[in-house]
Amino acid sequence: MNYKVWITITITHGFYHSENCGVVLKETERSALLIRKAGLLFRRQSPVKWVLLKNETEKGMINHTDLILKEGNFTLDFNLIPDTVGFYYFTDLKKQSVEGDGWVLQTSKDGYTDKINFRIAVTPGLSDNTKDIRINIPNRNAFWEFILIPKHSQVAEPPVLRENTGKLNFSAPEKIRLPGEVEAYRCVTETQVPMKEIYDSRISLWIKREKGEMLLSNRIPLPQPDSVSVTNPQEMITTYFYF
């Protein structure tokens, strides 16, 4: 039996630099039965692409698949299941619904867990056409917070953070006290930064001396999506650095 591509579903995610989308597309039990009944095949072609294949028959022969697809309107439903740790930390699910031509992506709550559902409307006319669906999952934005902790209790001048591309600016160092009466400095980016798998930013730390500035470190670790801020966990991620 010969098959041809009927529907192509490509899912991308703004977080990833590599070919990945962070999810697996899985048909619901009801839709799995419909797919089998219609003689369709559902396959994953790449980390970001899935296809529904429809069988082809020779001219003049009855196509069992077309008969079922043209019976009336119904839907094919899928779940987007995260396949990587921290998916919900770097994914923006503020929009409850995203719609395209004949499809909809919806988010909902299952207790404390977010669920992402994808639905394709199958109309009689769709049987005679092919469909290319492209979904982009947005990444979250967050302020970068840096907690800079001196290894020695006395620091004459507050440290200064700089970013190599010049695209990020930081608030003036704010002196704070951590639990245990530890003195530290806090700096925050002036704008939110889109969360990425790989950044082109590099943060350096400087301190003023009598004869000018001295470089303390030219590679401060960048905040990770799951390193949520204690003070503002909804909008900020944090790096702790000893100098």
C-alpha positions as CSV (number, residue, x, y, z in Angstrom):
1,M,0.0,0.0,0.0
2,N,1.3,3.4,-0.9
3,Y,1.0,6.4,1.4
4,K,1.4,10.1,0.9
5,V,1.8,13.0,3.3
6,W,-1.6,14.5,4.1
7,I,-1.0,16.8,7.1
8,T,2.4,18.0,8.3
9,I,2.8,19.5,11.8
10,T,6.0,21.4,12.6
11,I,6.5,22.7,16.1
12,T,9.3,25.1,17.1
13,H,10.2,26.7,20.4
14,G,11.8,30.1,20.8
15,F,14.0,28.8,23.6
16,Y,16.0,26.4,21.4
17,H,19.1,27.0,19.4
18,S,19.2,23.4,18.2
19,E,16.5,21.5,16.4
20,N,14.3,20.8,19.3
21,C,10.9,21.9,20.5
22,G,10.8,20.4,24.0
23,V,7.7,18.4,23.4
24,V,6.4,15.1,22.1
25,L,3.1,15.2,20.1
26,K,0.9,12.4,21.2
27,E,-2.5,11.6,19.9
28,T,-5.4,11.1,22.4
29,E,-6.8,7.7,22.8
30,R,-10.0,8.7,20.9
31,S,-8.0,10.2,18.0
32,A,-5.7,7.1,17.9
33,L,-8.8,5.0,17.2
34,L,-10.0,7.5,14.5
35,I,-6.6,7.4,12.8
36,R,-6.6,3.6,12.7
37,K,-10.2,3.5,11.5
38,A,-9.5,5.9,8.7
39,G,-6.4,3.9,7.6
40,L,-4.1,6.9,8.4
41,L,-0.5,6.6,9.8
42,F,0.8,9.1,12.4
43,R,4.6,9.4,12.4
44,R,7.4,11.6,13.8
45,Q,9.8,12.6,11.0
46,S,12.2,14.7,13.0
47,P,12.6,16.3,16.5
48,V,10.2,19.0,15.4
49,K,8.0,17.5,12.7
50,W,5.1,15.0,12.7
51,V,3.1,13.8,9.7
52,L,-0.3,12.2,9.1
53,L,0.0,9.8,6.1
54,K,-3.0,8.9,3.9
55,N,-3.1,5.8,1.7
56,E,-3.3,6.2,-2.0
57,T,-5.4,3.9,-4.2
58,E,-5.2,3.4,-8.0
59,K,-7.5,5.4,-10.2
60,G,-11.0,4.0,-10.2
61,M,-10.7,2.1,-6.9
62,I,-12.6,3.0,-3.8
63,N,-10.4,4.8,-1.2
64,H,-11.5,3.6,2.3
65,T,-9.7,6.6,3.9
66,D,-11.4,9.2,1.8
67,L,-14.8,7.7,2.5
68,I,-14.3,8.0,6.3
69,L,-12.8,11.5,6.1
70,K,-15.8,12.7,4.0
71,E,-18.4,11.3,6.3
72,G,-18.6,14.6,8.2
73,N,-16.9,17.1,10.5
74,F,-14.7,15.7,13.4
75,T,-11.5,16.6,15.1
76,L,-8.1,15.0,15.7
77,D,-6.8,15.8,19.2
78,F,-3.2,15.6,20.4
79,N,-1.4,16.4,23.6
80,L,2.0,18.2,23.7
81,I,4.0,16.4,26.3
82,P,7.2,18.0,27.6
83,D,10.2,15.8,27.0
84,T,12.8,18.0,28.8
85,V,13.3,19.1,32.4
86,G,12.3,22.7,33.1
87,F,10.0,23.1,30.0
88,Y,7.5,25.1,32.0
89,Y,10.2,27.4,33.4
90,F,11.2,28.7,29.9
91,T,7.8,28.5,28.1
92,D,5.4,31.4,28.0
93,L,1.8,30.0,28.4
94,K,0.1,33.3,29.0
95,K,-2.1,32.9,25.9
96,Q,-4.8,30.4,26.7
97,S,-5.5,29.8,23.0
98,V,-3.6,30.2,19.7
99,E,-5.5,29.5,16.5
100,G,-4.6,28.9,12.9
101,D,-6.3,27.8,9.7
102,G,-8.4,24.8,10.9
103,W,-6.4,24.2,14.1
104,V,-6.2,25.5,17.7
105,L,-3.6,25.2,20.4
106,Q,-5.0,25.4,24.0
107,T,-3.5,25.5,27.4
108,S,-5.4,24.4,30.5
109,K,-4.8,23.4,34.1
110,D,-4.9,19.9,35.4
111,G,-4.6,20.5,39.1
112,Y,-1.3,22.3,39.5
113,T,0.0,21.0,36.1
114,D,-0.3,22.9,32.8
115,K,-1.6,20.9,29.8
116,I,-1.2,21.8,26.2
117,N,-3.7,20.4,23.7
118,F,-3.7,20.6,19.9
119,R,-6.8,20.1,17.8
120,I,-7.2,19.8,14.0
121,A,-10.6,20.2,12.5
122,V,-11.1,17.6,9.8
123,T,-13.7,18.8,7.2
124,P,-14.9,16.8,4.2
125,G,-13.0,19.1,1.9
126,L,-9.7,18.6,3.7
127,S,-9.6,15.0,2.4
128,D,-8.7,16.2,-1.1
129,N,-5.9,18.6,0.0
130,T,-2.7,18.6,2.0
131,K,-2.1,20.8,5.0
132,D,1.1,22.3,6.5
133,I,0.6,23.4,10.1
134,R,3.4,25.4,11.8
135,I,3.3,26.1,15.5
136,N,5.7,28.3,17.4
137,I,5.8,27.9,21.2
138,P,7.0,31.2,22.7
139,N,9.8,31.4,25.2
140,R,9.5,33.4,28.5
141,N,11.2,36.7,29.2
142,A,12.7,37.5,32.5
143,F,14.9,40.0,34.3
144,W,18.4,38.8,35.2
145,E,19.2,39.2,38.8
146,F,22.8,38.9,40.1
147,I,23.6,38.4,43.8
148,L,27.3,39.2,44.2
149,I,28.7,37.9,47.5
150,P,32.2,39.1,48.6
151,K,34.5,36.3,49.9
152,H,35.9,38.9,52.4
153,S,33.6,41.0,54.6
154,Q,35.2,44.3,53.7
155,V,34.8,45.6,50.2
156,A,35.8,49.2,49.7
157,E,33.8,49.8,46.4
158,P,30.7,48.1,45.0
159,P,31.4,45.8,42.1
160,V,30.3,46.7,38.5
161,L,28.7,44.3,36.0
162,R,29.2,44.7,32.2
163,E,27.8,42.8,29.2
164,N,30.1,42.2,26.2
165,T,27.6,43.1,23.5
166,G,26.5,46.3,25.1
167,K,22.8,45.4,24.7
168,L,22.2,44.9,28.4
169,N,22.4,47.4,31.1
170,F,22.3,46.8,34.9
171,S,20.9,48.7,37.8
172,A,23.3,50.3,40.2
173,P,24.6,47.8,42.8
174,E,22.3,47.6,45.8
175,K,23.8,46.5,49.1
176,I,21.7,43.8,50.7
177,R,22.0,41.3,53.6
178,L,21.5,37.6,53.0
179,P,20.4,35.1,55.7
180,G,23.1,34.8,58.3
181,E,24.0,38.5,58.1
182,V,26.1,38.0,55.0
183,E,26.6,41.3,53.1
184,A,26.1,41.1,49.3
185,Y,25.3,43.3,46.3
186,R,22.3,43.0,44.0
187,C,22.2,44.0,40.3
188,V,19.3,43.5,37.9
189,T,19.1,44.0,34.1
190,E,17.1,47.1,33.2
191,T,15.0,45.1,30.7
192,Q,13.7,41.5,30.5
193,V,15.7,39.0,28.4
194,P,14.1,36.2,26.3
195,M,15.2,32.9,27.7
196,K,17.5,31.0,25.4
197,E,19.3,27.6,25.2
198,I,22.4,29.6,24.1
199,Y,23.1,33.3,24.7
200,D,25.6,35.5,22.9
201,S,26.0,37.5,26.1
202,R,29.0,37.3,28.4
203,I,28.9,39.1,31.7
204,S,32.1,40.4,33.3
205,L,32.7,41.7,36.9
206,W,34.9,44.7,37.7
207,I,35.8,46.6,40.8
208,K,37.3,50.0,41.3
209,R,40.8,50.4,42.7
210,E,43.0,53.4,43.3
211,K,44.8,53.0,40.0
212,G,41.7,52.2,38.0
213,E,39.3,49.3,37.5
214,M,40.3,45.7,37.9
215,L,38.7,42.7,36.2
216,L,37.6,40.1,38.7
217,S,35.9,37.7,36.3
218,N,35.1,37.8,32.6
219,R,32.6,34.9,32.6
220,I,29.9,35.3,35.3
221,P,27.4,32.4,35.1
222,L,24.1,33.4,33.5
223,P,20.9,32.8,35.3
224,Q,19.1,29.5,34.3
225,P,15.4,29.3,33.7
226,D,14.8,27.3,36.9
227,S,16.8,29.6,39.1
228,V,13.8,31.7,40.1
229,S,14.3,34.8,42.2
230,V,13.3,34.8,45.8
231,T,12.1,38.3,45.6
232,N,10.2,38.1,42.3
233,P,9.8,34.5,41.1
234,Q,7.3,35.4,38.3
235,E,9.5,37.8,36.4
236,M,13.1,37.2,37.5
237,I,15.8,34.5,37.5
238,T,18.9,34.7,39.6
239,T,22.7,33.9,39.6
240,Y,24.7,33.9,42.9
241,F,28.4,34.6,42.5
242,Y,31.2,34.9,45.0
243,F,34.0,37.3,44.3
